[in-house]
Amino acid sequence: MSPPLDALRNRPIPPQAAARAARMGYRRKIPLDTAHALYDEPLADAQAFGLAGENFYHSERNPPYWQRIDGSIPDLLIRKTVGEKLAMVNLRLRHAGLELFLFDAYRPRAVQAYFHDHWATAELKRHNPALGGDALTAEVERYWAAPTDDPMQPAPHSTGAACDLTVRLIGGDFLWMGSIFDDATPLAHRDRFEGAGGAMAFSDEEARANRRLLHWAMAEQDFAGLPDEWWHFSWGDQMWAALGGHSNAHYGLAVA
């Protein structure tokens, strides 16, 4: 690892309590600036920016699902400015033989609805049968935003401004992040390995270093990271505005 990236791997991720609080009700609190120059910015294929990836939900090699999700698309579509910023992150990583790998970007409503309304609800109840009502909804929405057709309150991935990603050796293996992608448990929380008392396993230390690397490399390009998912980042949407203290968002529902 190059010395500049070592600095990122050794820089702690801040406690995420404030981010979790800022996220609460963010779609109602953050207005969309429909007059912003980027509001109608088109989607583009991630490959156009030199980004590697595979749409996780259109694959059958996608644990824990192991099936193609109805309504998924093979493409990884992102807003043009978001793609340009991701390319800058890639440039930073390439000095150490690393690159970003995208799992998901623009997400059709049908995919969002399946996970929010069905899969996540069933799985969380399977793990904790006592969950129900508002508590179950709150737990589901730690990981899956409610789908909506409201152009003023879009789910993050429906804007084309949010993406799910990791870091890998260029053309090779993923760095170890401590959980599989889409782990809907506290193991996926961005700060899971921060502040751990006592001796940590080598695997946990490596996961902590790699989560830090991804977090800070993305932060350098002003991406905001979802506190409960180490892989989720966005720029220009309502989530980004809420987590970054911005007064409004640039992007609404995207047109695929």
MITI-174024 format. One record per residue: x, y, z of N, C-alpha, C in turn; residue number from 1; chain. Coordinates in steps of 0.2 Angstrom, whole numbers. Layout:
! MITI-174024
[[X Y Z] [X Y Z] [X Y Z] NUM "A"],
...
***
This chain:
! MITI-174024
[[4 -6 0] [0 0 0] [4 6 0] 1 "A"],
[[3 11 -4] [7 17 -4] [6 21 2] 2 "A"],
[[11 25 4] [11 29 10] [4 34 10] 3 "A"],
[[2 37 5] [-4 41 5] [-10 37 7] 4 "A"],
[[-10 31 4] [-16 27 6] [-16 24 13] 5 "A"],
[[-10 23 15] [-9 21 22] [-12 26 27] 6 "A"],
[[-11 32 25] [-14 37 30] [-21 37 30] 7 "A"],
[[-25 35 25] [-32 34 25] [-34 27 29] 8 "A"],
[[-30 22 28] [-31 16 31] [-30 17 39] 9 "A"],
[[-27 21 41] [-25 22 48] [-29 28 51] 10 "A"],
[[-34 31 47] [-38 37 50] [-45 34 52] 11 "A"],
[[-46 35 58] [-53 32 61] [-59 35 57] 12 "A"],
[[-64 31 56] [-70 33 54] [-74 36 60] 13 "A"],
[[-76 42 60] [-79 45 66] [-85 41 68] 14 "A"],
[[-87 42 75] [-94 39 77] [-99 41 73] 15 "A"],
[[-104 36 71] [-109 37 66] [-116 39 70] 16 "A"],
[[-116 41 76] [-122 42 79] [-125 49 76] 17 "A"],
[[-121 54 75] [-124 60 73] [-127 59 65] 18 "A"],
[[-123 55 62] [-125 54 55] [-132 50 55] 19 "A"],
[[-133 45 60] [-139 42 60] [-145 46 62] 20 "A"],
[[-143 51 66] [-148 56 68] [-150 60 62] 21 "A"],
[[-145 63 59] [-146 67 53] [-150 64 47] 22 "A"],
[[-150 57 47] [-153 53 42] [-161 53 43] 23 "A"],
[[-163 53 49] [-170 52 51] [-174 57 48] 24 "A"],
[[-179 55 44] [-184 59 41] [-181 64 35] 25 "A"],
[[-175 62 33] [-171 66 28] [-175 68 22] 26 "A"],
[[-179 64 19] [-183 65 13] [-188 71 14] 27 "A"],
[[-191 71 20] [-196 76 22] [-192 83 23] 28 "A"],
[[-186 83 26] [-183 89 28] [-179 92 23] 29 "A"],
[[-176 89 18] [-172 92 13] [-175 93 6] 30 "A"],
[[-176 99 4] [-179 101 -2] [-175 99 -8] 31 "A"],
[[-178 98 -14] [-174 97 -20] [-174 104 -23] 32 "A"],
[[-168 106 -26] [-168 112 -30] [-169 111 -37] 33 "A"],
[[-175 111 -39] [-177 109 -46] [-174 114 -51] 34 "A"],
[[-172 120 -49] [-169 125 -53] [-161 124 -54] 35 "A"],
[[-158 119 -50] [-151 118 -50] [-149 116 -57] 36 "A"],
[[-143 118 -59] [-141 116 -66] [-140 108 -67] 37 "A"],
[[-139 105 -61] [-138 97 -62] [-145 93 -61] 38 "A"],
[[-150 97 -60] [-156 93 -58] [-158 88 -64] 39 "A"],
[[-158 90 -70] [-160 86 -76] [-154 83 -79] 40 "A"],
[[-148 83 -75] [-142 79 -78] [-144 72 -80] 41 "A"],
[[-142 70 -86] [-144 63 -88] [-139 58 -84] 42 "A"],
[[-142 52 -85] [-138 46 -82] [-133 44 -88] 43 "A"],
[[-128 40 -86] [-123 38 -90] [-121 31 -88] 44 "A"],
[[-118 27 -92] [-116 20 -90] [-109 21 -86] 45 "A"],
[[-108 18 -81] [-102 18 -77] [-96 17 -81] 46 "A"],
[[-97 12 -86] [-91 10 -90] [-88 16 -93] 47 "A"],
[[-92 21 -95] [-90 27 -98] [-85 31 -94] 48 "A"],
[[-84 30 -88] [-80 33 -83] [-74 29 -81] 49 "A"],
[[-73 23 -84] [-68 18 -83] [-69 14 -76] 50 "A"],
[[-75 14 -74] [-77 10 -68] [-79 3 -69] 51 "A"],
[[-76 -1 -65] [-78 -8 -66] [-84 -10 -61] 52 "A"],
[[-88 -15 -63] [-93 -17 -59] [-98 -22 -62] 53 "A"],
[[-102 -25 -59] [-108 -29 -61] [-114 -28 -57] 54 "A"],
[[-120 -27 -60] [-126 -26 -56] [-127 -32 -52] 55 "A"],
[[-127 -31 -46] [-128 -37 -41] [-135 -40 -42] 56 "A"],
[[-140 -36 -43] [-146 -39 -43] [-149 -42 -49] 57 "A"],
[[-144 -41 -54] [-146 -44 -61] [-142 -51 -62] 58 "A"],
[[-138 -52 -57] [-133 -58 -57] [-137 -64 -53] 59 "A"],
[[-135 -70 -54] [-137 -75 -50] [-131 -77 -45] 60 "A"],
[[-125 -74 -45] [-120 -75 -41] [-120 -69 -36] 61 "A"],
[[-125 -69 -32] [-126 -63 -27] [-129 -65 -20] 62 "A"],
[[-125 -68 -17] [-127 -70 -10] [-129 -64 -6] 63 "A"],
[[-134 -64 -2] [-137 -70 1] [-144 -72 -4] 64 "A"],
[[-144 -69 -9] [-151 -70 -13] [-150 -76 -18] 65 "A"],
[[-144 -77 -21] [-143 -82 -26] [-149 -83 -31] 66 "A"],
[[-151 -77 -34] [-156 -77 -39] [-156 -70 -42] 67 "A"],
[[-158 -69 -48] [-159 -63 -52] [-165 -60 -49] 68 "A"],
[[-165 -54 -47] [-171 -50 -44] [-175 -48 -50] 69 "A"],
[[-182 -49 -50] [-186 -47 -55] [-186 -39 -55] 70 "A"],
[[-186 -37 -61] [-186 -29 -62] [-179 -26 -62] 71 "A"],
[[-174 -30 -61] [-167 -28 -61] [-165 -27 -68] 72 "A"],
[[-159 -23 -69] [-157 -21 -75] [-149 -23 -75] 73 "A"],
[[-146 -25 -81] [-139 -27 -81] [-135 -21 -81] 74 "A"],
[[-137 -15 -82] [-133 -9 -82] [-131 -6 -75] 75 "A"],
[[-126 -2 -75] [-124 2 -69] [-124 9 -72] 76 "A"],
[[-130 13 -70] [-131 19 -73] [-130 24 -67] 77 "A"],
[[-127 30 -68] [-126 35 -63] [-126 42 -67] 78 "A"],
[[-127 47 -63] [-127 54 -65] [-120 55 -68] 79 "A"],
[[-120 60 -73] [-113 61 -76] [-108 64 -71] 80 "A"],
[[-110 69 -67] [-106 72 -62] [-103 67 -57] 81 "A"],
[[-108 62 -55] [-106 57 -50] [-101 53 -53] 82 "A"],
[[-102 51 -59] [-97 47 -63] [-90 50 -63] 83 "A"],
[[-90 56 -64] [-84 60 -65] [-80 60 -58] 84 "A"],
[[-84 61 -53] [-81 61 -46] [-79 54 -44] 85 "A"],
[[-82 48 -46] [-80 42 -45] [-73 40 -48] 86 "A"],
[[-73 43 -54] [-67 42 -58] [-61 45 -55] 87 "A"],
[[-62 51 -51] [-57 54 -47] [-54 50 -41] 88 "A"],
[[-59 46 -38] [-58 42 -33] [-53 36 -36] 89 "A"],
[[-55 33 -42] [-52 28 -45] [-44 30 -46] 90 "A"],
[[-43 36 -48] [-37 39 -50] [-32 39 -44] 91 "A"],
[[-35 40 -38] [-32 40 -32] [-30 33 -30] 92 "A"],
[[-34 28 -31] [-33 22 -29] [-28 18 -33] 93 "A"],
[[-28 20 -40] [-24 16 -45] [-16 17 -43] 94 "A"],
[[-14 22 -39] [-7 23 -37] [-5 17 -33] 95 "A"],
[[-10 13 -30] [-8 8 -26] [-11 1 -29] 96 "A"],
[[-12 1 -35] [-15 -5 -39] [-22 -7 -37] 97 "A"],
[[-26 -2 -35] [-33 -3 -33] [-38 0 -37] 98 "A"],
[[-44 -2 -37] [-49 2 -41] [-56 0 -37] 99 "A"],
[[-61 5 -39] [-68 4 -36] [-71 -2 -40] 100 "A"],
[[-76 -5 -37] [-80 -10 -41] [-87 -9 -38] 101 "A"],
[[-92 -7 -43] [-98 -5 -42] [-103 -12 -42] 102 "A"],
[[-107 -12 -36] [-112 -17 -36] [-119 -15 -39] 103 "A"],
[[-120 -8 -38] [-127 -5 -39] [-126 2 -40] 104 "A"],
[[-131 5 -44] [-131 12 -44] [-138 14 -45] 105 "A"],
[[-140 17 -51] [-148 18 -52] [-151 11 -51] 106 "A"],
[[-157 12 -47] [-161 5 -46] [-168 6 -48] 107 "A"],
[[-171 2 -52] [-178 2 -53] [-182 2 -47] 108 "A"],
[[-188 5 -47] [-193 5 -42] [-195 -2 -40] 109 "A"],
[[-195 -7 -45] [-197 -14 -43] [-192 -17 -39] 110 "A"],
[[-186 -16 -40] [-181 -19 -35] [-181 -16 -28] 111 "A"],
[[-182 -10 -28] [-182 -6 -21] [-188 -9 -17] 112 "A"],
[[-194 -10 -21] [-200 -12 -18] [-199 -19 -15] 113 "A"],
[[-196 -23 -19] [-196 -30 -17] [-192 -31 -11] 114 "A"],
[[-186 -28 -10] [-182 -28 -4] [-185 -25 2] 115 "A"],
[[-188 -19 1] [-191 -15 6] [-198 -19 9] 116 "A"],
[[-202 -21 4] [-208 -23 6] [-208 -31 8] 117 "A"],
[[-204 -34 5] [-204 -42 5] [-198 -45 9] 118 "A"],
[[-192 -45 5] [-186 -48 7] [-184 -46 14] 119 "A"],
[[-182 -40 15] [-179 -37 21] [-184 -38 27] 120 "A"],
[[-191 -37 26] [-196 -38 31] [-196 -46 33] 121 "A"],
[[-196 -50 29] [-196 -57 30] [-190 -60 34] 122 "A"],
[[-184 -57 31] [-177 -59 34] [-176 -57 41] 123 "A"],
[[-178 -50 42] [-177 -48 49] [-182 -51 54] 124 "A"],
[[-188 -53 52] [-192 -56 56] [-190 -63 58] 125 "A"],
[[-187 -66 53] [-184 -73 54] [-179 -73 59] 126 "A"],
[[-174 -68 59] [-169 -67 64] [-172 -65 71] 127 "A"],
[[-177 -61 71] [-180 -58 77] [-187 -58 76] 128 "A"],
[[-191 -64 78] [-198 -65 77] [-202 -59 81] 129 "A"],
[[-199 -57 86] [-202 -52 91] [-203 -45 87] 130 "A"],
[[-199 -44 82] [-200 -37 78] [-207 -37 75] 131 "A"],
[[-209 -31 75] [-216 -30 72] [-217 -22 72] 132 "A"],
[[-222 -20 68] [-225 -14 68] [-220 -9 66] 133 "A"],
[[-220 -3 70] [-215 3 68] [-208 0 69] 134 "A"],
[[-207 -4 74] [-200 -6 76] [-197 -10 70] 135 "A"],
[[-201 -14 67] [-199 -18 61] [-198 -13 55] 136 "A"],
[[-202 -9 54] [-201 -4 48] [-195 0 49] 137 "A"],
[[-194 2 55] [-187 6 57] [-181 2 55] 138 "A"],
[[-181 -4 57] [-176 -9 56] [-175 -10 48] 139 "A"],
[[-180 -11 45] [-180 -12 38] [-177 -6 34] 140 "A"],
[[-179 0 37] [-177 6 33] [-170 8 35] 141 "A"],
[[-167 5 40] [-159 6 41] [-156 4 34] 142 "A"],
[[-158 -1 31] [-155 -3 25] [-158 -3 18] 143 "A"],
[[-165 -2 18] [-169 -1 12] [-174 4 13] 144 "A"],
[[-172 10 9] [-177 15 9] [-184 13 6] 145 "A"],
[[-189 16 8] [-196 15 6] [-196 17 -2] 146 "A"],
[[-199 13 -6] [-200 15 -13] [-205 21 -13] 147 "A"],
[[-204 25 -18] [-209 31 -19] [-209 33 -26] 148 "A"],
[[-215 36 -28] [-216 39 -35] [-216 47 -34] 149 "A"],
[[-215 49 -27] [-215 56 -26] [-209 59 -29] 150 "A"],
[[-209 64 -34] [-203 66 -37] [-199 71 -32] 151 "A"],
[[-203 73 -26] [-199 77 -21] [-196 73 -16] 152 "A"],
[[-198 67 -15] [-195 63 -10] [-193 56 -13] 153 "A"],
[[-188 56 -17] [-186 49 -21] [-181 45 -16] 154 "A"],
[[-182 39 -17] [-177 34 -14] [-170 36 -17] 155 "A"],
[[-165 35 -13] [-158 37 -15] [-156 34 -22] 156 "A"],
[[-157 27 -22] [-154 24 -28] [-159 26 -35] 157 "A"],
[[-165 28 -33] [-169 30 -39] [-167 37 -42] 158 "A"],
[[-162 40 -39] [-160 47 -41] [-154 46 -46] 159 "A"],
[[-150 40 -46] [-144 39 -50] [-138 43 -47] 160 "A"],
[[-139 45 -40] [-134 49 -37] [-131 44 -32] 161 "A"],
[[-134 39 -30] [-131 34 -25] [-128 28 -28] 162 "A"],
[[-123 25 -25] [-120 19 -28] [-118 15 -22] 163 "A"],
[[-118 8 -23] [-115 3 -19] [-109 1 -22] 164 "A"],
[[-103 1 -18] [-97 -1 -21] [-92 -3 -16] 165 "A"],
[[-86 -6 -18] [-81 -8 -14] [-74 -7 -17] 166 "A"],
[[-69 -9 -15] [-62 -8 -17] [-59 -15 -19] 167 "A"],
[[-56 -16 -25] [-53 -22 -26] [-46 -21 -29] 168 "A"],
[[-42 -26 -29] [-36 -26 -33] [-38 -25 -41] 169 "A"],
[[-34 -21 -44] [-36 -20 -51] [-37 -26 -55] 170 "A"],
[[-43 -27 -57] [-45 -33 -61] [-45 -40 -57] 171 "A"],
[[-44 -39 -50] [-44 -45 -46] [-48 -45 -40] 172 "A"],
[[-46 -48 -34] [-50 -49 -29] [-52 -43 -25] 173 "A"],
[[-58 -43 -21] [-60 -38 -17] [-56 -37 -11] 174 "A"],
[[-55 -31 -8] [-52 -31 -2] [-57 -33 3] 175 "A"],
[[-55 -36 9] [-59 -38 14] [-62 -33 18] 176 "A"],
[[-69 -32 18] [-72 -27 22] [-76 -29 28] 177 "A"],
[[-75 -36 30] [-78 -38 36] [-85 -41 36] 178 "A"],
[[-89 -40 30] [-95 -43 29] [-97 -43 21] 179 "A"],
[[-101 -48 19] [-103 -48 13] [-107 -41 11] 180 "A"],
[[-108 -39 5] [-112 -34 3] [-119 -36 4] 181 "A"],
[[-123 -31 6] [-130 -31 8] [-131 -35 14] 182 "A"],
[[-126 -36 19] [-128 -39 25] [-132 -34 29] 183 "A"],
[[-138 -36 30] [-143 -31 34] [-143 -32 41] 184 "A"],
[[-137 -32 44] [-136 -32 51] [-131 -27 54] 185 "A"],
[[-130 -26 60] [-125 -22 63] [-118 -23 60] 186 "A"],
[[-117 -29 58] [-110 -31 55] [-108 -26 49] 187 "A"],
[[-113 -23 46] [-112 -19 40] [-111 -12 42] 188 "A"],
[[-112 -10 48] [-112 -3 50] [-105 0 49] 189 "A"],
[[-105 6 46] [-98 9 44] [-93 9 50] 190 "A"],
[[-95 10 56] [-91 11 61] [-90 4 66] 191 "A"],
[[-92 -1 63] [-93 -8 67] [-86 -9 70] 192 "A"],
[[-80 -8 67] [-74 -10 69] [-70 -5 73] 193 "A"],
[[-73 1 73] [-70 7 77] [-71 6 84] 194 "A"],
[[-66 8 88] [-67 8 95] [-68 1 99] 195 "A"],
[[-66 -4 95] [-66 -11 98] [-61 -11 103] 196 "A"],
[[-63 -14 109] [-59 -14 115] [-55 -21 114] 197 "A"],
[[-49 -21 118] [-46 -28 118] [-43 -30 111] 198 "A"],
[[-40 -36 111] [-37 -38 105] [-42 -39 99] 199 "A"],
[[-40 -37 93] [-44 -38 88] [-41 -44 83] 200 "A"],
[[-45 -48 80] [-43 -53 75] [-40 -49 69] 201 "A"],
[[-35 -52 66] [-32 -49 60] [-37 -48 55] 202 "A"],
[[-42 -52 54] [-47 -51 50] [-51 -45 51] 203 "A"],
[[-52 -43 57] [-56 -37 59] [-52 -31 58] 204 "A"],
[[-45 -32 60] [-41 -26 59] [-40 -24 51] 205 "A"],
[[-40 -29 47] [-40 -28 40] [-46 -25 37] 206 "A"],
[[-52 -28 40] [-58 -25 38] [-59 -17 40] 207 "A"],
[[-57 -16 46] [-57 -9 48] [-52 -4 44] 208 "A"],
[[-46 -7 42] [-42 -3 38] [-45 -2 31] 209 "A"],
[[-48 -7 28] [-51 -6 22] [-57 -2 21] 210 "A"],
[[-61 -2 27] [-67 2 27] [-65 9 28] 211 "A"],
[[-60 10 32] [-57 17 32] [-55 20 25] 212 "A"],
[[-51 16 22] [-48 18 15] [-54 20 11] 213 "A"],
[[-59 15 10] [-65 17 6] [-68 23 8] 214 "A"],
[[-70 24 15] [-73 29 17] [-70 36 16] 215 "A"],
[[-63 36 17] [-60 43 16] [-58 44 9] 216 "A"],
[[-57 39 5] [-56 40 -2] [-62 43 -5] 217 "A"],
[[-68 41 -3] [-74 44 -6] [-76 51 -3] 218 "A"],
[[-74 52 4] [-75 58 7] [-71 64 3] 219 "A"],
[[-65 62 1] [-61 67 -2] [-64 70 -9] 220 "A"],
[[-69 66 -11] [-73 69 -17] [-80 71 -15] 221 "A"],
[[-81 72 -8] [-87 75 -5] [-93 70 -6] 222 "A"],
[[-92 63 -6] [-97 58 -6] [-99 58 2] 223 "A"],
[[-105 56 3] [-108 55 10] [-109 47 10] 224 "A"],
[[-107 45 16] [-108 37 17] [-114 36 21] 225 "A"],
[[-118 31 19] [-123 29 24] [-121 26 30] 226 "A"],
[[-123 28 36] [-119 25 42] [-120 18 43] 227 "A"],
[[-126 15 41] [-127 8 42] [-125 3 37] 228 "A"],
[[-122 6 31] [-119 2 26] [-113 4 24] 229 "A"],
[[-107 0 25] [-101 3 23] [-100 4 15] 230 "A"],
[[-104 1 11] [-104 1 4] [-107 7 1] 231 "A"],
[[-112 10 4] [-117 15 1] [-114 22 1] 232 "A"],
[[-114 25 -4] [-111 32 -5] [-116 36 -10] 233 "A"],
[[-116 43 -9] [-120 47 -13] [-117 54 -14] 234 "A"],
[[-119 57 -19] [-117 64 -20] [-123 67 -24] 235 "A"],
[[-125 73 -20] [-130 77 -24] [-138 75 -22] 236 "A"],
[[-139 69 -19] [-146 68 -17] [-148 70 -10] 237 "A"],
[[-154 69 -8] [-156 71 -1] [-152 68 4] 238 "A"],
[[-150 62 4] [-146 59 9] [-140 62 10] 239 "A"],
[[-136 64 4] [-130 67 4] [-131 74 8] 240 "A"],
[[-136 77 6] [-138 84 9] [-139 83 16] 241 "A"],
[[-142 79 19] [-144 78 26] [-137 76 30] 242 "A"],
[[-133 71 27] [-127 69 30] [-122 75 30] 243 "A"],
[[-122 79 25] [-117 84 24] [-118 91 26] 244 "A"],
[[-125 91 29] [-127 98 31] [-128 103 26] 245 "A"],
[[-130 100 20] [-132 105 14] [-139 107 15] 246 "A"],
[[-141 113 12] [-148 115 13] [-153 112 8] 247 "A"],
[[-150 109 2] [-155 106 -2] [-151 101 -7] 248 "A"],
[[-154 97 -11] [-151 92 -15] [-152 94 -22] 249 "A"],
[[-148 91 -26] [-147 93 -33] [-152 88 -38] 250 "A"],
[[-152 82 -35] [-155 77 -40] [-162 74 -37] 251 "A"],
[[-167 73 -41] [-173 70 -40] [-173 63 -43] 252 "A"],
[[-179 61 -45] [-180 55 -48] [-176 55 -55] 253 "A"],
[[-172 50 -57] [-169 49 -63] [-173 46 -68] 254 "A"],
[[-172 48 -75] [-175 45 -80] [-171 40 -84] 255 "A"],
[[-172 34 -83] [-168 29 -86] [-169 28 -93] 256 "A"],
***
